[in-house]
């Protein structure tokens, strides 16, 4: 089938071209983001493949449907930027990649913990400048710390196992508890307030849903221990950024490591080194010495890219052959 890829980078071209040897779809790559202004590029493409920050709102979907698009294939797990109700009304099927490499994301979360704790970013820059002072680089032993894991699906579970390896105590919070979590030594489920009040490190691994939007806000930050380390490799809008900034100023948040950001669709996945970033909130976040930001790269391993390409192309083949769509995202109207 003819497939139009949006937000396509060089690594997308490479991984999908390699995987497509086994599927033989007709792939066309567009560098621009999918949105109402660029949807016209997909004219006569029955399949559109989008990434995490592409915008498939009602207007975009209406343009796509009018041009003949019948399948929206997400090469990511999240689908919060897709208007599922309008897609269903227009007869556009939506599929996704529910899991690619949970190890990639969990390991990146652990990397952020270590980077913030041992101040690797400061040490690296100092040594490059021939500054070998240890002043300001003091960290703490992870062994014996209490780590709160919010969301204990595949990624949260792997992160928990990694932190267990450091000798940490684990507190979990999930609306749908996982028996595997309590099988880990020194791991137990608690209420969210108890997790917030007792965790030295909190890592977010839950999806972005209406009920989890701004899960970390002024109220929940106030419940944290002073100096808590907060990690987010899930979705930017889980954190109220303005509240987090106030939490950093007050000392409630002692360390912040994020791979995602609320307004990242205007910034991430592009080179803005020769421009002025107009997002004052993001610029303020970057100014804090106890904040480390990576640009949505937690998923970015060779293994994950191979899995994403294979699953996405298999989803498209299932659609082309009239097979059941095992990775379909179905709109569920509110009761």
N, C-alpha and C positions, 0 to 999 in steps of 0.2 A: 504493500500500500504506500501511497505518497504521504510522507510525514514531514510536517514543518516544525523544526526545532527553534524555540525562542530562547534568548539569553544564553546562546551557545558559545562556549569558550573553546580554546584549543584542546583542552583535555576531554571535552564532550565529543568533539569530532573524532579524536583518536580512539576513545573507548567504544563509542557507538559504531564507528566504521569497522573496528575489529570484530565486535560481537555480531554485526549484521551479516557477516559471511555465512552464518548459519540460518539467517532469516530472509535475506534478500528483499528487504523493503527499500523503497526509494526515499532516501533521506536528503532533506534540504535544510541547511543551517543558517539561521539569522542571528546576528550578534545582539540585536536590540531586544529589550524587554517586551513581553506580551502585555498589551494594554489597549484601550479603545482606539488609540491613534495608530497602532501598528498591526492591529488584527487584519487589516486589509491585505497584508502580505501573505496571509494564509488562504487566499482565494483558490478554490478548487483543490484544497488539501482535505481529504476526509479525516485525517488525523493531525492533531496539533499536540506537540510535546512541550510542556512547560516546566519551569523550575520553581524553586521555593518562593521567590519574590515577584514572580510574574502575576499580573492582575487579571483574573478571570471573573470580573464582576458582570452584572446583568448586561451592561452595554457591550462589553467585549464579547460575551457569549451570543448575544443577538446578532452581532456582525458575523461571527464565525458560523452560526447556524444558517444565516442567509446565504453564505458562500459555499455551503455544502459540508462543513465539518460535522462529523457524527461521533467522534471520540476525542476526549481530552485525556491525554496520557501524562500524568505527573511523574517526573523522574525524582521523586522525593516522597517522604512519608506524610508530611503535613499537607493539609488541604484547606487551611483557613482562609486562603485568598480566592477560593472558588465559591461562587454563589450556587450552591448545590440545588437549591429550589428552582432557580431559573434554568439551570442546565437540564433538570428533569422535565420541566415544562416544555423546553425546546427539543427534547428528545436526544440530547447529547449525553452519552455515557461518559463516566469519569472513572478512571483506574489510577492506581498509585503503586508505589514500591513500599510496602509496609515495613520491610526490614531489609537492610543491605549488609552493613557491618556494624552491629551494636558495639563491637569491641572498639572500633575507631572512635566513636563518640565518647564512650566511657573512659578510654585511655586518655583522650584529650582533656576530659574533665579532671582526671588525676594529674595530668601535666600542668594544668592551671593551678591546682592546689600546691604542687611542689614549687612552681615558678613564683607564686606569691609568697609562700612561706619562707623559702630560702633566698628570695629576692634575686633570682637568677638574672633577670633583666637588668638590674642595677649592676650586679657583679660583672656581667659580660661587657657592658659599656665602660665600666671603670678600667678593667684590665686592658681593653683596647686603647685607653688613654694613658696607659702605664701608671694607673692609680691602683695600688695594691692594699689600700686601707680596708680594714674590716668594719669600720665605724658605720652604723646604720644598716648592717646586713644581718642582724641577729634574727634567727628563726626559732622554731620550737619543734620538739619531737612529735611526730604524728602518732607514735606509739602511745596508747592510753587516751587519745582524744576521742571525743564523741562526735560521730558524723551523722547528720540527718539526711536521709535520702527521701526526697519528695517525688514519688512516682517510682514504683518497683516493677516496671515491665522489663523487657529484655535489657535495655541500656542501664536502667537503674540497678538491676540485679548484678550485672557485670561490674559496675562501679562499686557496688557494695562489697563484692568479692575482692576487688583490688584493695579497697580500704581495709578490709579484714586482714589482708596480707601484711599491712603495715602495723597490725595490732590494735586497730581502732574498735571502739564500741559503736554499734549501729542502731540508730532509731529510724524507723520507716513510717511514712504516712502515705496512704493510697486509698482511694474510694473503693477500689477492688483489690483487697489484699491477695498477695501471692504466697502460697504455702512454702515456696522455695526460700523466701526471705527469712522466715522464722527458723528454717532449718540451718541457717548460718550461725555459727557460734557467736555469742554476744550480740545477737540481733533480735529486736522486738518491735512490734508496731505500737504506736502511741497516737494520741490526738495531735493535730497540727500545733495547737498552743504549747503542748508539752515538748514537741520536737523543737520548736522555735526557742523555748526557754532553756533547753538543756544541751543544745548542739554547739560545739566549737566550730564546726564546718557544716554548711548546708548546701546541698547540691540539688538542683532542679532537673528532673527527668520526666516531667509530665507533659501531656499535649496541651496545646492552646485551645481551650473551649470557653464558652461564655462564663462558666463557673470558675475557671482558672485564670481568666483575664485579670491582670494586676493582683495575682495571688500574694505577691510581695508588695505591700503598700505601707502607708504610714502606720497603720494599726498593727500589722504583723511584724514590722521592723521594731516597733516599740516593745514587742514581746521577746525579742532576741537578747542573748547575753551581750554585754559590752564587748566589742572587738571581734564579733563573729565574722568568719570568712564565708562569703556567699558566692556560689558558682552557678552559672547558667549556660548550659550548652543545648538547651531545648528550643524555646521560642522567646523572642525579645519581649513580647507583651505580657509575659508572666510577671515581669517586674515593672512597677511604676517608677520610671526613671527619675522623675523629680523627687519622689519620696526616697529613693535610694541615695540620691545626692545629699539630701538632708540627713539621712542615716550615716553617711560617711562623715559629714561635718560634725555630727553629734558624737561620733565614736562608736555608735551601735554597730555599724558595719566597719570592721577593722581592715578587711580586705575584700575586694570585689574582682572576680574573674568572669568575664562574659565573652562568649563566642557569638552571641546574637544580641540584637538591639532593636528596640521598638520601631524606629524609623530607618532601619537598615536598607530598605529597598532604594533609598535615594543615594546610598553611599557604597555599600558592599559590592563585591564582584567587579570592581572597575578601578582603574588607576587614576586617582585624583591628586597625585603628588604635585602637579603643576597648577592646581586650582585652589581657590579659597573655599573651604567647606563652610556653608552658611548655617549649619545646624549648631546653634550656640550650646545646646544641651550636650551634644556629643563632644564638642570641643572642651566643655567644662569637665566632663568625665575624664577625658584624656589628660587633663592637667593634674589630677590627683596622683601622688606618688604610690598609693596603695591600690591602684586599679590597673589591671591588665586586660586589654581588649584584643581579641583575634577576630578576623573577618569571616565568620561562618565557615571555618575550615575544619571543624571537628570531624565531619564526615569524610574528609578528603584524604583517603588512602587508596592505593592501587587496588586493594581487595574490594573496597566499597564501590569504586567506579566500575569495576568489572561486574559486580553483582547488580548495580543499578541499571547498567546497559542491558544485561541479559534479561532481567525481570521486566523492564520496560518493553523491550522488543517482543518478549513472549506474551505480554499483555496485548500488544497490538496484533500479534498473530492470532491469538484466541478470538479477538474481535473480528478479524478478517475472515476467519474460518467458521464463524458462528458458534464458537465454543462458549461454555459458561465462563464468565469473567470472575475468576476467583479473587482478584484483587480490586473488585469494583467498590467504589464509594457510593453508597445509596443514600439518597436524601430521606431523612426521617422527620416528617412534620411533627411539630410540637403538639402534644395532646391538648 
